[in-house]
Amino acid sequence: MNREKLENMPLYQKALEILEIVQRIVDLVPTDDTFISHAAGHMYEDALQLAPKIAGAQAVDLYDIKMENAAIIRRCARQVYVGCNSFLIEDFEDIEYLELLRSHIEEFRVLFAEWVKTFDQWNYIIDRWGLFNPPGVNYDDVDPDDDLPFDNPLDDFEE
């Protein structure tokens, strides 16, 4: 996938918007409040992973790799959403940013779910860890590719 196509993806654009809102929240955190500073740091780290993981998933065709990236994206987006609770508990003054962030994450969630539906389940290698196999494929299944004859091109160079 070329960079222009990636940057035009609504999901990717929404990830960048979320990062921008989180950056604004981080900038508003009083430096003397260690609890909120710590929470803001975690929120920023999670928001920072969204766009690169989308790019990583878009750069490959294999289902299991796409799903692995998708799982990380989901976890990070959920952590950002839940991270807002720390600010609410501590009576963060700029609550409108938290509301804006949560609404953007909800929009991101819908775009994300639609994006995951586009993954080609038939383009896979068996995930021997059992986490990211397409439905109906198990970690201990026989790989049909194992029966394919393989001629090692290096055999042509034997002395």
TORBARO-586690 format. One line per 2 residues: number of its first residue (from 1); their letters; for each residue z, y, x of N, C-alpha, C. Coordinates in steps of 0.1 Angstrom, whole numbers. Each point is the difference from the previous one (the first is absolute). Last residue first. Layout:
BEGIN
NUM = a = Z:Y:X:Z:Y:X:Z:Y:X  ...
This chain:
BEGIN
159 = ee = -55:-287:287:-7:-3:13:-3:-15:0  5:34:-44:7:-10:8:-9:-3:12
157 = fd = -9:29:-39:1:6:14:8:-10:9  -8:-6:-48:-13:1:6:0:5:15
155 = dl = 39:-4:-29:-4:-13:5:-14:1:7  21:37:-23:3:-1:14:-4:-14:6
153 = pn = -5:12:-47:-10:5:9:3:-1:15  16:-33:-41:5:10:9:-11:6:9
151 = df = -2:-22:-50:-5:-2:14:5:12:8  15:-24:-48:1:11:9:-5:-3:14
149 = pl = 2:-18:-56:-3:-3:14:0:13:8  30:-7:-45:-13:5:5:-2:-3:14
147 = dd = 40:-9:-26:-10:-10:0:-14:4:5  39:29:-7:3:-9:11:-11:-11:1
145 = dp = 1:34:-35:-7:4:12:3:-10:12  23:-3:-43:-14:-6:0:-8:4:12
143 = dv = 54:-5:-3:-10:10:1:-14:-6:0  46:-19:-23:-9:-2:11:-10:11:0
141 = dd = 50:9:-18:-13:-5:-4:-9:-3:13  46:20:-4:-3:-13:6:-13:-7:-4
139 = yn = 17:43:-17:0:1:15:-3:-13:7  -22:11:-48:14:-2:5:-1:0:15
137 = vg = -29:19:-46:-1:-4:14:14:-1:5  -8:15:-44:-6:-13:1:-1:-5:14
135 = pp = 0:52:-7:6:-9:-10:-7:-14:2  -1:28:44:-4:2:-13:6:-10:-10
133 = nf = 27:13:44:-11:-8:-4:-5:4:-14  38:17:30:-11:7:-4:-13:-8:-3
131 = lg = 45:-18:15:3:12:-8:-13:6:-6  8:-40:30:1:-2:-14:2:12:-8
129 = wr = -8:-13:49:13:4:-4:2:-1:-15  -42:-9:20:9:-11:2:15:4:-2
127 = di = -48:18:-19:12:6:6:10:-11:1  -55:-3:-2:12:-5:-6:12:7:8
125 = iy = -46:25:-6:4:-11:8:14:-4:-5  -41:28:-28:13:-2:6:0:-11:11
123 = nw = -28:23:-41:-3:3:14:14:-1:7  -4:-5:-47:-8:-11:6:-3:2:14
121 = qd = 23:32:-29:8:-11:2:-7:-12:7  -7:55:0:-8:-12:-2:9:-13:3
119 = ft = 15:51:-18:0:-9:11:-7:-13:-3  9:38:-31:-13:-1:6:-1:-10:12
117 = kv = 41:12:-24:-9:-9:-9:-14:-1:6  32:30:19:3:-14:4:-9:-10:-8
115 = we = -2:46:-10:-6:-3:13:2:-14:4  21:17:-39:-14:-1:-2:-7:-4:13
113 = af = 45:9:3:-2:-12:-8:-14:-3:-3  11:41:21:3:-11:9:-3:-14:-7
111 = lv = -1:41:-24:-11:-1:8:1:-12:9  37:9:-26:-11:-4:-8:-13:-2:8
109 = rf = 38:17:22:3:-14:-4:-12:-5:-9  1:46:13:-3:-9:11:1:-15:-4
107 = ee = 16:32:-29:-15:1:0:-5:-9:11  46:5:-1:-4:-8:-12:-16:0:-1
105 = ih = 19:26:34:2:-14:3:-4:-9:-12  1:46:-6:-11:-3:9:1:-15:4
103 = sr = 35:18:-25:-12:0:-9:-12:-4:9  41:6:23:0:-12:-9:-12:-1:-9
101 = ll = 5:39:26:-2:-12:9:-1:-13:-9  12:40:-21:-14:1:4:-4:-13:8
99 = el = 45:7:-10:-7:-3:-12:-15:-1:2  27:15:35:3:-14:-2:-8:-5:-13
97 = ye = -1:45:11:-8:-7:9:2:-15:-1  27:30:-26:-14:0:-5:-10:-8:10
95 = id = 47:10:10:-3:-13:-7:-14:-1:-6  30:28:35:-14:1:-3:-5:-13:-8
93 = ef = 46:5:17:-4:11:-8:-14:1:-5  34:-43:10:-10:7:7:-5:12:-9
91 = de = 39:-34:-4:-3:13:-6:-10:8:8  14:-47:8:6:11:8:-3:14:-5
89 = il = -17:-39:-22:15:-3:2:6:12:7  -47:0:-3:7:3:-13:15:-2:0
87 = fs = -26:-12:38:0:15:-2:7:4:-13  -6:-46:9:9:6:10:1:15:-2
85 = nc = -32:-24:-25:14:-1:-6:10:6:10  -47:-5:11:3:12:-8:15:0:-5
83 = gv = -21:-38:21:6:10:9:4:13:-6  -26:-34:-22:14:-3:0:8:10:9
81 = yv = -47:2:1:4:3:-13:16:-1:-2  -20:-13:41:-1:15:-2:5:4:-14
79 = qr = -4:-46:9:11:6:8:0:15:-1  -36:-23:-19:13:-2:-8:12:6:7
77 = ac = -41:0:22:-1:9:-11:13:-1:-9  -5:-30:37:2:14:4:0:10:-11
75 = rr = -10:-46:-9:14:2:4:3:14:4  -45:-11:-11:9:0:-11:14:2:3
73 = ii = -31:-4:35:-2:12:-7:10:1:-12  -1:-40:24:7:10:8:-2:14:-8
71 = aa = -23:-36:-18:14:-2:-1:8:10:7  -47:0:5:4:4:-13:15:-1:-2
69 = ne = -19:-17:39:1:14:0:4:6:-13  -7:-46:2:11:3:9:2:16:1
67 = mk = -37:-17:-24:12:-2:-8:13:4:9  -43:0:21:1:11:-10:13:-1:-8
65 = id = -9:-35:29:3:12:8:1:12:-10  -13:-41:-18:14:-1:4:4:13:8
63 = yl = -46:-5:-16:10:2:-10:14:0:5  -44:14:29:8:-11:-4:11:3:-9
61 = dv = -31:32:20:-5:-7:-12:9:-11:-4  8:50:28:-2:-15:1:-5:-5:-13
59 = aq = 11:46:7:-8:-3:11:-3:-15:2  29:21:-34:-14:2:-3:-9:-4:12
57 = ag = 47:-3:4:-5:-9:-10:-15:1:-3  20:32:29:0:-14:6:-5:-10:-9
55 = ai = 7:44:-16:-12:-1:9:-1:-14:6  38:8:-25:-12:0:-9:-12:-2:9
53 = kp = 39:7:22:0:-14:-5:-12:-1:-10  9:43:19:-5:-9:10:-1:-15:-5
51 = al = 19:33:-30:-15:2:2:-5:-9:11  48:-3:-11:-9:-2:-11:-15:1:4
49 = ql = 41:9:28:-7:-13:1:-11:-2:-11  31:38:3:-10:1:11:-8:-13:1
47 = ad = 36:4:-31:-11:7:-4:-11:1:10  41:-19:12:-7:-9:-10:-12:7:-5
45 = ey = 27:24:30:-5:-11:7:-8:-9:-10  24:36:-18:-12:5:7:-7:-12:7
43 = mh = 41:-8:-21:-10:3:-10:-13:4:7  38:-5:26:-5:-13:-5:-11:1:-10
41 = ga = 21:39:15:-7:-6:11:-6:-14:-4  28:23:-30:-13:7:1:-8:-6:11
39 = ah = 44:-14:-4:-7:-5:-12:-15:6:1  31:16:31:-3:-14:3:-9:-6:-11
37 = si = 16:43:-6:-9:0:11:-5:-14:4  34:6:-32:-13:3:-6:-10:0:11
35 = ft = 44:-7:15:-4:-10:-10:-14:2:-5  20:32:29:-5:-12:7:-4:-11:-10
33 = dd = 4:55:-1:3:-11:-9:-6:-13:6  -7:43:20:14:-4:2:4:-11:-10
31 = tp = -43:22:0:1:-8:13:15:-5:2  -27:8:-48:9:7:9:3:-8:13
29 = vl = -45:-5:-30:13:-6:2:8:8:10  -46:8:-14:10:7:-8:14:-6:3
27 = dv = -40:-18:20:1:13:5:11:8:-7  -12:-43:-15:7:-1:13:2:14:5
25 = ir = -25:-3:-39:14:-3:-2:8:-1:13  -46:6:3:6:12:-5:15:-2:-3
23 = qv = -26:-37:14:2:9:11:6:13:-5  -12:-31:-32:12:-5:7:2:10:12
21 = ie = -38:8:-25:12:3:-8:12:-4:8  -41:-12:19:2:14:1:13:4:-8
19 = li = -14:-45:-1:6:4:13:2:15:1  -21:-16:-39:14:-4:1:7:3:13
17 = el = -46:8:-4:7:9:-9:15:-3:0  -29:-30:21:1:12:8:8:11:-7
15 = ak = -10:-40:-23:9:-3:11:2:13:8  -33:2:-33:14:1:-6:10:-3:11
13 = qy = -45:-5:13:4:14:-3:14:2:-5  -17:-44:4:3:6:13:4:15:-1
11 = lp = -14:-22:-39:12:-6:5:4:6:13  -42:12:-19:11:6:-7:14:-6:5
9 = mn = -45:2:31:7:-9:-9:12:7:-7  -29:19:35:-3:3:-14:6:-9:-10
7 = el = 5:-6:48:6:13:-4:-3:4:-14  -21:-39:18:15:-2:-1:6:13:-5
5 = ke = -45:2:9:2:-8:-12:15:-2:-2  -14:21:39:-2:9:-11:3:-8:-13
3 = rn = 2:-24:41:11:10:-2:-1:8:-12  -24:-48:1:0:12:9:11:9:-5
1 = m = -2:-55:0:0:12:-9:0:12:9
